[in-house]
Amino acid sequence: MKYKKIIAAISIATIMLGCNHSLTRETDSHDHVESLLMTAYNADFELFAETTPFIVGETSDILVHFSHLENFKPLAEGRVTASLMVGTNGILQTREQPVRAGIYQFSLQPTTAGTGKLLFDISTPKGTSQVIVADITVFDDEHEAHDEHEANGVREATTSSYNPMGFRSNGFSVLSSSALTSINAYALATFTKEQSWKVNFATTEALCKPFGQIIRTTAQIQPSQGDERTVTAKTGGIVSITNNNVVEGKAVSEGQILFSIDGSGMADNNLAVRYAEAESEYNRAKVEYDRKQELIMENIISQSDLLKAKTDFAKAEATYNNLRNNFTAGKQNVITPICGFITNVLIRNGEYAEAGQPVLVVSQNRNLYVKAELQPKYFDRLNGIISANIRLLNRDRVFTLEELGGRLLSYSKTTDIANPLITVIFQVNNIAGLLSGSFVEMFIKTQTNVQAVIIPSEAIIEEMGNYFAYVQITPELFEKRPIKKGATDGIYTEITEGMIAGERVVSKGAMFVKLAQAAGALDAHAGHVH
């Protein structure tokens, strides 16, 4: 912990001693620039400000960078009011627009010495927000300011817990440029806000959360039972496909006729003959039943004769209606039972189809199964499955089970010689363009009470088998920190050594910071100008 505090102090001193900022100023008795770096966060914005110390009766210039936390892009428009409060006394200044996108400049002249706070009230078309930097000291004179900063070196206060290297999203930090003056600059990377605004960049906190064992495996996407329908031949006959669009992937609607099965030309089991016979038998049974209804009125026949005629008519009617509804001119029209896509055509044009033979498969591709097969050694942990993450093999995007509206359906309780693996099945909604039959990488998460420090997997940089992360010292200064990683769930990775919870790391754009550092375009000793 002590080592990290020294590193933070040295890092700031090394950068700021070479800094030639337009808003810095010199003291009367010292020939180096004295400045403060302020970092603060709220739910909407990141604030990074540079200013001279606050001294009663003297004007302090404040250059403030505002970034939207949702995408770390600059605040392009909006009214911002800066207020310096010491007790009940305060001064304020309002800027209607930024000097440049994301950058606001204020000049405040304190009237009261003591400890206070800086408040920045932001008003945009989307609403209002306030960012607070507390524990701001206003000095009586410039000599007191210089002596105080040299004595303290690096000072940080947060609203929750102390952390010498990181900046909590619900807190703030105030750093002085006067401190130790030597460090290995190769451990530092300078990446200005103007540069980060131009790329896909973000920082986030290292979290301390329960992180159980992750079972990493490969799974296959399969259609669910209610999502797929198989169409079968209702009679034997020759397949007649007149539409060339009956192919896999073709979108179909419910009740659409795709092709027919013609049994009229068959010597045996001729559908046309069966239809004619059924129609003739229906007509005969109807006439006989009508005649016996008249005879029963005159008591010429018995009730049993009438009942027999009624039964014969009902059988003949059912057979005739079945053939009439399902077949036309001796043909069966193959109709899609649901809306969806043709996933498999199981018969070819001109082939003979037996009655009951599958000829077509239609899928809605909405609800899918994700089927994984695990080694038996994981069996005792499957009862503790709480979620899973899914990564498509052809994309870097990782989806959580919750994003896909998924849930664990079941896992097998037995194995056998033919299949010694344990089958685990999840059901998901296909809102991510999942392809039935394809394979995905799966991270099955199990329940635990063990706390672990985790950071986004995207924040980790690998170099020759070693792993690093860029830890934020200020929003423009980062330390390349060696780390040791543990398990990963595809989104977050456990850090077993080299980082503590609350430190902020570059979670997006770490490669840009690395390239800028390696190219030497941003020398840690050269300073920068906004």
C-alpha positions as CSV (number, residue, x, y, z in Angstrom):
1,M,0.0,0.0,0.0
2,K,2.8,2.4,0.9
3,Y,4.6,1.6,-2.3
4,K,1.5,2.4,-4.3
5,K,1.1,5.8,-2.6
6,I,4.7,6.7,-3.4
7,I,4.2,5.7,-7.0
8,A,1.1,7.9,-7.3
9,A,3.0,10.9,-5.8
10,I,6.0,10.4,-8.0
11,S,3.8,10.0,-11.1
12,I,2.0,13.2,-10.7
13,A,5.2,15.1,-9.9
14,T,7.0,13.8,-12.9
15,I,4.3,14.8,-15.3
16,M,3.5,18.2,-13.8
17,L,7.1,19.4,-13.4
18,G,7.4,19.4,-17.2
19,C,3.9,20.8,-17.8
20,N,3.6,24.0,-19.8
21,H,-0.2,24.6,-19.3
22,S,-1.8,27.9,-20.3
23,L,-3.6,28.2,-17.0
24,T,-0.6,27.6,-14.6
25,R,1.2,30.3,-12.6
26,E,4.4,30.8,-10.7
27,T,4.8,31.5,-7.0
28,D,6.9,34.5,-5.7
29,S,9.6,32.5,-4.1
30,H,9.8,29.3,-6.2
31,D,10.6,28.8,-9.9
32,H,8.3,25.9,-10.6
33,V,4.7,25.8,-11.5
34,E,2.3,24.9,-8.7
35,S,-1.1,23.4,-9.7
36,L,-3.9,21.1,-8.6
37,L,-5.5,18.2,-10.5
38,M,-9.1,17.5,-9.5
39,T,-11.1,14.4,-10.5
40,A,-14.7,13.7,-9.6
41,Y,-17.6,11.6,-10.8
42,N,-21.4,11.5,-10.4
43,A,-23.9,9.3,-12.2
44,D,-23.7,11.2,-15.4
45,F,-20.3,12.9,-15.8
46,E,-16.6,12.5,-15.3
47,L,-14.9,15.8,-14.3
48,F,-11.2,16.5,-14.7
49,A,-10.0,19.9,-13.8
50,E,-6.6,21.7,-13.6
51,T,-6.2,24.8,-11.5
52,T,-3.8,26.9,-9.4
53,P,-4.2,26.8,-5.6
54,F,-7.0,28.8,-4.2
55,I,-5.8,31.9,-2.3
56,V,-7.8,34.6,-0.7
57,G,-7.9,37.7,-2.9
58,E,-6.2,36.1,-5.9
59,T,-7.8,34.7,-9.0
60,S,-7.5,31.0,-9.7
61,D,-8.1,29.9,-13.3
62,I,-9.8,26.5,-13.6
63,L,-9.8,24.5,-16.8
64,V,-12.5,21.7,-16.6
65,H,-13.0,18.7,-18.9
66,F,-16.5,17.2,-18.8
67,S,-17.1,13.7,-20.2
68,H,-20.4,11.8,-20.4
69,L,-20.0,8.6,-18.4
70,E,-22.2,6.6,-20.8
71,N,-19.7,6.9,-23.6
72,F,-16.8,9.1,-22.3
73,K,-17.5,11.6,-25.1
74,P,-17.2,15.4,-24.4
75,L,-20.0,17.6,-23.2
76,A,-20.6,19.5,-26.4
77,E,-23.2,22.0,-25.2
78,G,-24.8,23.1,-22.0
79,R,-24.7,25.8,-19.3
80,V,-22.2,25.1,-16.4
81,T,-22.0,27.1,-13.1
82,A,-18.9,26.7,-11.0
83,S,-19.4,27.5,-7.2
84,L,-16.7,27.7,-4.6
85,M,-18.3,27.4,-1.1
86,V,-16.4,27.9,2.2
87,G,-18.8,27.6,5.0
88,T,-21.8,29.9,4.2
89,N,-19.7,32.1,1.9
90,G,-19.4,31.4,-1.8
91,I,-18.6,32.7,-5.2
92,L,-19.8,31.5,-8.5
93,Q,-19.4,31.9,-12.3
94,T,-21.5,30.6,-15.1
95,R,-20.5,29.7,-18.6
96,E,-23.2,29.3,-21.2
97,Q,-21.1,27.3,-23.7
98,P,-17.8,25.4,-23.6
99,V,-14.6,27.0,-24.9
100,R,-14.2,23.9,-27.0
101,A,-16.3,20.7,-26.9
102,G,-15.9,19.3,-23.4
103,I,-13.8,22.1,-22.0
104,Y,-15.0,24.9,-19.8
105,Q,-12.9,27.7,-18.3
106,F,-13.6,29.5,-15.1
107,S,-11.9,32.3,-13.0
108,L,-12.7,32.4,-9.3
109,Q,-11.4,34.8,-6.6
110,P,-12.0,33.4,-3.1
111,T,-12.9,35.8,-0.3
112,T,-12.7,33.4,2.7
113,A,-10.0,31.1,3.8
114,G,-10.8,27.6,5.0
115,T,-11.9,24.2,3.8
116,G,-14.8,24.1,1.4
117,K,-16.0,22.5,-1.8
118,L,-16.4,23.1,-5.5
119,L,-19.8,22.5,-7.1
120,F,-20.4,22.3,-10.9
121,D,-24.0,22.5,-11.9
122,I,-24.6,21.3,-15.4
123,S,-27.7,22.1,-17.4
124,T,-28.3,20.4,-20.8
125,P,-31.3,19.8,-23.0
126,K,-31.4,16.3,-21.4
127,G,-31.6,17.6,-17.8
128,T,-29.5,18.9,-14.9
129,S,-26.7,17.3,-13.0
130,Q,-24.2,18.3,-10.3
131,V,-20.6,17.2,-9.7
132,I,-19.0,18.0,-6.4
133,V,-15.3,18.2,-5.5
134,A,-15.1,18.4,-1.7
135,D,-12.2,19.1,0.7
136,I,-11.0,22.1,-1.2
137,T,-8.6,24.3,0.8
138,V,-8.5,28.1,0.4
139,F,-5.3,29.5,1.7
140,D,-4.6,32.9,3.3
141,D,-1.5,33.6,1.2
142,E,0.7,32.0,-1.5
143,H,3.5,30.9,0.9
144,E,1.0,28.9,3.0
145,A,-0.3,27.2,-0.1
146,H,3.1,26.2,-1.3
147,D,4.2,24.9,2.1
148,E,1.0,22.9,2.5
149,H,1.2,21.2,-0.8
150,E,4.9,20.3,-0.3
151,A,4.1,18.8,3.1
152,N,1.1,16.7,1.9
153,G,2.3,15.7,-1.6
154,V,-0.6,13.7,-2.8
155,R,-4.0,14.0,-1.0
156,E,-7.1,12.1,-1.9
157,A,-10.5,12.0,-0.2
158,T,-13.5,9.9,-1.2
159,T,-17.0,9.6,0.2
160,S,-16.5,5.9,1.1
161,S,-13.1,4.4,1.5
162,Y,-9.4,5.5,1.1
163,N,-7.7,4.2,-2.0
164,P,-4.2,5.6,-2.9
165,M,-4.3,4.9,-6.6
166,G,-7.9,4.8,-7.8
167,F,-10.8,7.2,-8.1
168,R,-14.1,5.9,-7.0
169,S,-17.1,6.8,-9.2
170,N,-19.0,8.2,-6.1
171,G,-16.0,10.3,-4.9
172,F,-13.3,12.7,-5.9
173,S,-9.6,13.3,-5.7
174,V,-7.4,16.4,-5.4
175,L,-3.7,16.0,-6.4
176,S,-0.8,18.5,-5.9
177,S,2.0,18.8,-8.5
178,S,4.6,19.3,-5.8
179,A,6.1,16.0,-4.4
180,L,8.8,13.6,-5.2
181,T,10.5,14.1,-8.6
182,S,11.8,10.8,-9.9
183,I,10.2,7.7,-11.3
184,N,10.7,5.3,-14.2
185,A,8.6,7.1,-16.8
186,Y,8.2,3.8,-18.8
187,A,5.6,2.8,-16.3
188,L,3.4,5.8,-17.2
189,A,1.2,6.5,-20.1
190,T,-0.2,10.0,-20.9
191,F,-3.4,10.1,-22.9
192,T,-5.1,13.4,-23.0
193,K,-8.9,13.9,-22.8
194,E,-8.8,15.3,-26.3
195,Q,-7.3,12.1,-27.6
196,S,-9.6,9.8,-25.6
197,W,-12.7,11.7,-26.9
198,K,-11.7,10.7,-30.5
199,V,-11.6,7.0,-29.9
200,N,-13.7,4.3,-28.3
201,F,-12.5,4.9,-24.7
202,A,-13.8,4.3,-21.2
203,T,-12.7,3.7,-17.7
204,T,-14.4,1.7,-15.0
205,E,-13.8,0.6,-11.4
206,A,-12.3,-2.6,-10.3
207,L,-15.1,-4.3,-8.4
208,C,-15.1,-6.6,-5.4
209,K,-18.0,-9.1,-6.0
210,P,-18.8,-12.8,-5.5
211,F,-17.1,-14.6,-8.3
212,G,-17.7,-18.4,-8.3
213,Q,-16.2,-21.1,-10.3
214,I,-16.7,-20.6,-14.0
215,I,-17.2,-23.7,-16.2
216,R,-15.9,-22.8,-19.6
217,T,-17.2,-25.0,-22.5
218,T,-18.5,-25.2,-26.0
219,A,-22.3,-25.5,-26.6
220,Q,-24.5,-26.0,-29.6
221,I,-27.6,-23.9,-30.5
222,Q,-30.7,-26.1,-31.1
223,P,-34.3,-25.3,-31.9
224,S,-36.7,-25.8,-28.9
225,Q,-39.6,-28.3,-29.1
226,G,-42.3,-25.7,-29.5
227,D,-40.3,-23.6,-32.0
228,E,-40.0,-26.2,-34.7
229,R,-42.6,-28.2,-36.6
230,T,-42.1,-31.3,-38.9
231,V,-44.6,-31.6,-41.8
232,T,-45.5,-35.2,-42.8
233,A,-47.1,-36.8,-45.8
234,K,-50.7,-37.8,-45.0
235,T,-50.9,-40.2,-47.9
236,G,-48.5,-42.0,-50.2
237,G,-47.8,-40.4,-53.6
238,I,-45.5,-38.6,-55.9
239,V,-44.0,-35.3,-54.7
240,S,-44.8,-32.4,-57.1
241,I,-42.9,-29.2,-56.4
242,T,-43.8,-26.5,-58.9
243,N,-42.4,-23.6,-56.9
244,N,-38.6,-23.2,-57.1
245,N,-38.6,-21.2,-53.8
246,V,-39.1,-24.3,-51.6
247,V,-35.6,-24.2,-50.3
248,E,-33.9,-23.9,-46.9
249,G,-34.1,-20.5,-45.4
250,K,-37.3,-19.5,-47.2
251,A,-39.7,-17.5,-45.1
252,V,-43.2,-18.9,-45.0
253,S,-46.5,-18.0,-43.4
254,E,-49.0,-20.1,-41.6
255,G,-51.3,-22.0,-44.0
256,Q,-49.2,-21.4,-47.1
257,I,-49.3,-24.2,-49.7
258,L,-45.7,-25.2,-50.7
259,F,-46.1,-28.3,-52.9
260,S,-48.4,-31.3,-53.3
261,I,-48.2,-35.1,-53.1
262,D,-50.1,-36.7,-55.9
263,G,-51.4,-40.3,-55.4
264,S,-53.9,-40.3,-58.3
265,G,-51.6,-42.2,-60.7
266,M,-50.7,-45.0,-58.4
267,A,-52.0,-48.5,-59.1
268,D,-52.3,-49.4,-55.5
269,N,-53.7,-47.1,-52.9
270,N,-54.8,-44.6,-55.6
271,L,-56.0,-41.5,-53.8
272,A,-58.3,-40.5,-56.6
273,V,-60.0,-43.9,-56.5
274,R,-60.3,-43.7,-52.7
275,Y,-61.8,-40.2,-52.9
276,A,-64.4,-41.3,-55.5
277,E,-65.2,-44.4,-53.4
278,A,-65.6,-42.2,-50.3
279,E,-67.8,-39.7,-52.1
280,S,-70.0,-42.5,-53.5
281,E,-70.3,-44.2,-50.1
282,Y,-71.2,-40.9,-48.5
283,N,-73.9,-40.2,-51.0
284,R,-75.3,-43.8,-50.6
285,A,-75.3,-43.6,-46.8
286,K,-76.9,-40.2,-46.8
287,V,-79.8,-41.4,-49.0
288,E,-80.3,-44.5,-47.0
289,Y,-80.3,-42.6,-43.7
290,D,-82.8,-40.0,-45.1
291,R,-85.1,-42.9,-46.3
292,K,-85.1,-44.7,-43.0
293,Q,-85.9,-41.5,-41.2
294,E,-89.2,-41.3,-43.2
295,L,-89.9,-45.0,-42.6
296,I,-89.5,-44.7,-38.9
297,M,-92.3,-42.2,-38.8
298,E,-94.7,-44.8,-40.2
299,N,-93.3,-47.6,-37.9
300,I,-92.2,-49.6,-40.9
301,I,-88.7,-50.2,-39.5
302,S,-87.3,-50.6,-36.1
303,Q,-85.2,-48.1,-34.1
304,S,-82.1,-50.4,-34.5
305,D,-82.4,-50.2,-38.3
306,L,-82.4,-46.4,-38.1
307,L,-79.5,-46.4,-35.7
308,K,-77.4,-48.6,-38.0
309,A,-78.2,-46.3,-41.0
310,K,-77.2,-43.3,-38.9
311,T,-73.9,-44.9,-37.9
312,D,-73.0,-45.9,-41.5
313,F,-73.8,-42.3,-42.6
314,A,-71.6,-40.8,-39.9
315,K,-68.6,-43.0,-40.8
316,A,-69.0,-42.3,-44.5
317,E,-69.3,-38.5,-43.9
318,A,-66.1,-38.5,-41.7
319,T,-64.1,-40.3,-44.3
320,Y,-65.4,-38.2,-47.2
321,N,-64.8,-34.9,-45.3
322,N,-61.3,-35.9,-44.3
323,L,-60.3,-36.6,-47.9
324,R,-62.1,-33.5,-49.2
325,N,-60.4,-31.1,-46.7
326,N,-56.9,-32.5,-47.0
327,F,-56.8,-33.5,-50.7
328,T,-57.8,-31.9,-53.9
329,A,-58.3,-33.9,-57.1
330,G,-56.4,-36.8,-55.6
331,K,-53.5,-34.6,-54.3
332,Q,-52.4,-33.6,-50.8
333,N,-51.4,-30.0,-50.5
334,V,-48.4,-29.6,-48.1
335,I,-49.2,-26.6,-45.9
336,T,-47.0,-24.9,-43.4
337,P,-48.5,-25.1,-39.9
338,I,-46.6,-22.0,-38.5
339,C,-44.9,-18.8,-39.6
340,G,-41.2,-19.1,-39.8
341,F,-38.4,-20.4,-42.1
342,I,-37.9,-23.7,-43.9
343,T,-35.0,-25.3,-42.1
344,N,-34.9,-28.6,-44.0
345,V,-36.5,-30.0,-47.1
346,L,-36.5,-33.8,-46.6
347,I,-38.0,-34.9,-50.0
348,R,-37.1,-34.2,-53.6
349,N,-39.3,-33.4,-56.6
350,G,-40.6,-36.6,-58.2
351,E,-39.8,-38.9,-55.3
352,Y,-42.4,-41.2,-53.8
353,A,-43.5,-40.3,-50.2
354,E,-44.9,-42.8,-47.9
355,A,-47.9,-41.9,-45.7
356,G,-46.4,-40.5,-42.4
357,Q,-43.0,-39.8,-43.9
358,P,-41.5,-36.4,-42.8
359,V,-41.2,-34.1,-45.9
360,L,-40.5,-30.6,-44.4
361,V,-39.2,-28.9,-41.3
362,V,-40.3,-25.3,-40.4
363,S,-38.8,-23.3,-37.5
364,Q,-39.7,-20.0,-36.1
365,N,-36.2,-19.5,-34.8
366,R,-37.5,-17.6,-31.7
367,N,-36.9,-19.8,-28.8
368,L,-33.7,-21.9,-28.8
369,Y,-31.9,-24.4,-26.7
370,V,-28.3,-24.0,-25.8
371,K,-26.9,-27.5,-25.2
372,A,-23.6,-28.0,-23.4
373,E,-21.9,-31.3,-22.5
374,L,-19.7,-31.3,-19.4
375,Q,-17.3,-33.7,-17.8
376,P,-18.8,-35.6,-14.8
377,K,-16.3,-33.9,-12.4
378,Y,-18.6,-30.8,-12.6
379,F,-21.7,-32.7,-11.5
380,D,-21.6,-31.6,-7.8
381,R,-21.5,-27.9,-8.9
382,L,-24.4,-28.0,-11.4
383,N,-27.0,-27.5,-8.6
384,G,-25.4,-24.1,-8.0
385,I,-25.7,-22.7,-11.5
386,I,-26.9,-19.1,-11.3
387,S,-26.4,-17.8,-14.8
388,A,-24.3,-18.1,-18.0
389,N,-22.6,-15.9,-20.6
390,I,-22.6,-16.8,-24.3
391,R,-20.0,-15.7,-26.8
392,L,-20.5,-16.2,-30.5
393,L,-17.5,-17.7,-32.2
394,N,-17.6,-15.3,-35.1
395,R,-18.1,-12.2,-32.9
396,D,-16.4,-10.7,-29.9
397,R,-19.8,-9.8,-28.3
398,V,-20.7,-11.7,-25.2
399,F,-24.3,-12.0,-24.1
400,T,-25.5,-12.7,-20.6
401,L,-28.3,-15.2,-20.0
402,E,-30.4,-12.3,-18.7
403,E,-30.0,-10.3,-21.8
404,L,-31.3,-13.2,-23.9
405,G,-34.2,-13.8,-21.5
406,G,-32.8,-17.2,-20.8
407,R,-33.0,-19.8,-18.0
408,L,-31.6,-23.1,-17.1
409,L,-33.9,-25.9,-18.1
410,S,-32.3,-29.0,-16.9
411,Y,-29.1,-31.1,-16.6
412,S,-28.8,-34.8,-16.9
413,K,-28.6,-36.9,-13.7
414,T,-27.1,-40.0,-15.3
415,T,-24.5,-41.0,-17.9
416,D,-23.8,-44.1,-19.8
417,I,-21.0,-45.7,-21.9
418,A,-22.4,-44.3,-25.2
419,N,-22.4,-40.8,-23.8
420,P,-20.3,-40.3,-20.6
421,L,-20.9,-36.5,-20.5
422,I,-23.4,-34.5,-18.5
423,T,-25.9,-32.6,-20.7
424,V,-26.8,-29.1,-19.5
425,I,-29.6,-27.3,-21.4
426,F,-30.5,-23.6,-21.3
427,Q,-33.4,-21.9,-23.1
428,V,-33.0,-18.5,-24.6
429,N,-34.9,-16.0,-26.8
430,N,-33.2,-15.5,-30.1
431,I,-32.7,-11.7,-30.0
432,A,-29.0,-11.9,-30.8
433,G,-29.2,-13.5,-34.2
434,L,-28.2,-16.9,-33.0
435,L,-28.0,-19.6,-35.7
436,S,-29.6,-22.9,-35.0
437,G,-27.0,-25.7,-35.3
438,S,-24.0,-23.4,-34.7
439,F,-21.6,-23.6,-31.8
440,V,-20.9,-21.0,-29.2
441,E,-18.5,-20.5,-26.3
442,M,-20.2,-20.7,-23.0
443,F,-19.2,-19.6,-19.5
444,I,-21.5,-21.3,-16.9
445,K,-21.5,-19.3,-13.6
446,T,-21.9,-21.1,-10.3
447,Q,-22.9,-19.7,-6.9
448,T,-20.3,-18.7,-4.3
449,N,-19.8,-16.5,-1.3
450,V,-16.1,-15.8,-2.1
451,Q,-15.3,-12.2,-2.9
452,A,-12.9,-11.4,-5.8
453,V,-11.5,-8.3,-7.5
454,I,-12.8,-8.3,-11.1
455,I,-12.3,-6.0,-14.0
456,P,-13.6,-6.1,-17.6
457,S,-11.8,-8.6,-19.7
458,E,-11.3,-6.0,-22.4
459,A,-9.1,-4.0,-20.0
460,I,-6.4,-6.7,-19.9
461,I,-3.4,-6.4,-22.2
462,E,-1.1,-9.4,-22.9
463,E,2.6,-9.1,-23.7
464,M,4.6,-12.2,-24.2
465,G,2.6,-14.2,-21.7
466,N,2.4,-11.4,-19.1
467,Y,-0.7,-9.5,-18.4
468,F,-1.1,-5.7,-17.7
469,A,-3.9,-3.2,-17.1
470,Y,-3.7,0.6,-17.3
471,V,-4.7,2.0,-13.9
472,Q,-5.9,5.6,-13.8
473,I,-3.9,8.1,-11.7
474,T,-5.7,11.0,-13.3
475,P,-8.1,10.9,-16.4
476,E,-5.0,11.8,-18.4
477,L,-2.3,9.8,-16.7
478,F,-2.2,6.0,-16.4
479,E,0.1,3.4,-14.8
480,K,0.9,0.3,-16.8
481,R,0.3,-2.2,-14.0
482,P,1.4,-5.9,-14.1
483,I,-1.4,-8.2,-12.9
484,K,-2.1,-11.8,-12.4
485,K,-5.5,-13.0,-13.6
486,G,-7.8,-15.9,-12.5
487,A,-11.0,-17.1,-14.0
488,T,-13.1,-15.3,-16.5
489,D,-16.8,-15.3,-17.4
490,G,-16.3,-13.8,-20.8
491,I,-17.1,-10.3,-19.6
492,Y,-15.2,-9.9,-16.4
493,T,-11.9,-11.4,-15.3
494,E,-10.7,-12.1,-11.7
495,I,-7.5,-10.3,-10.7
496,T,-5.6,-12.3,-8.1
497,E,-2.7,-10.0,-7.8
498,G,-1.7,-6.4,-8.7
499,M,-5.0,-4.5,-8.1
500,I,-7.4,-3.6,-5.4
501,A,-11.1,-2.8,-5.6
502,G,-12.0,0.8,-6.3
503,E,-9.1,1.5,-8.6
504,R,-10.2,2.7,-12.1
505,V,-8.8,1.0,-15.1
506,V,-9.0,1.6,-18.9
507,S,-11.9,-0.7,-19.8
508,K,-12.1,0.4,-23.5
509,G,-9.3,1.6,-25.7
510,A,-6.5,0.2,-23.6
511,M,-4.7,-0.7,-26.9
512,F,-4.8,3.0,-27.9
513,V,-3.1,4.0,-24.6
514,K,-0.5,1.2,-25.1
515,L,0.3,2.4,-28.7
516,A,0.6,6.0,-27.6
517,Q,3.0,5.0,-24.8
518,A,5.0,2.7,-27.1
519,A,5.3,5.3,-29.9
520,G,6.6,7.9,-27.5
521,A,4.3,10.4,-29.0
522,L,3.3,11.4,-25.5
523,D,6.5,11.7,-23.5
524,A,5.7,11.7,-19.8
525,H,8.3,14.5,-19.3
526,A,7.2,16.7,-22.2
527,G,4.0,18.1,-20.8
528,H,0.9,18.9,-22.8
529,V,-1.2,21.9,-23.8
530,H,-4.9,22.0,-24.1
